[in-house]
Amino acid sequence: MGRYASGDVVLAAMCIGGGGARKVRPVVVVSSGETGSLLICPVSSSPSTDGVSIPLSLDDFARGGLDLFTESYALAAHAATIRTADVVGKKGTLLPETLGAIREAMPGVQEKRGRGRRR
């Protein structure tokens, strides 16, 4: 559908936890790969019971936003990789500090980013 950058919040078909039916839900793009893949963190109206959840509100968006009546949560423990073809729309872009909090909470993301910078 297009190019997406870190911090974009998009709607994509996916399932949380690797099981169940795929559902179109908001996800945060954590990083994008050269092959058209996106490392994402799903967003839910309920916090995770088995990992870190980062609260999201309209104040966390630099542009756009979600149709929020209550707080939503980025489910850091349920990161996944999807194809850009799975994206059905873009909702907005998070502030850099909000994306940073999500990255810090995701297992293994900080180590991977740190290794890529050393030369």
Steps between C-alpha positions, in 0.01 A plus 500: 500500500783743568806588701478517875741647752579431864229649717221468245179352637328295231212257474613149407363147490673291766446268793645552845702219652521296181160338542141566411353684207662801337335827592554851366637700790723800561872428520804720560776473238820458700726461196477420132715256307639526149293202385165663575467353848399701806589429863182597682352516847124437520265744673208384713230656715611271785846472657692177458478242777833341407734788421565872500228729365571864414193726544409711195278807493429770242778709660753237384438580132697757298247463216166326469388257767272215587128524571566484873232527763726347761869425517648241264811291555799407285563132578881494506527126568301415186724655235474339160617540143242564229509583130415849379227328294324420832451874569156635415539862613696753702359666813782728609854536632617476860727750671865387508500462880195270486665283234815494716304371799350223285842401362651487849222267617536259206717196577818497289437820302759713681773237455430467126506875445820540699684231299403659171662832593848371590758497228 
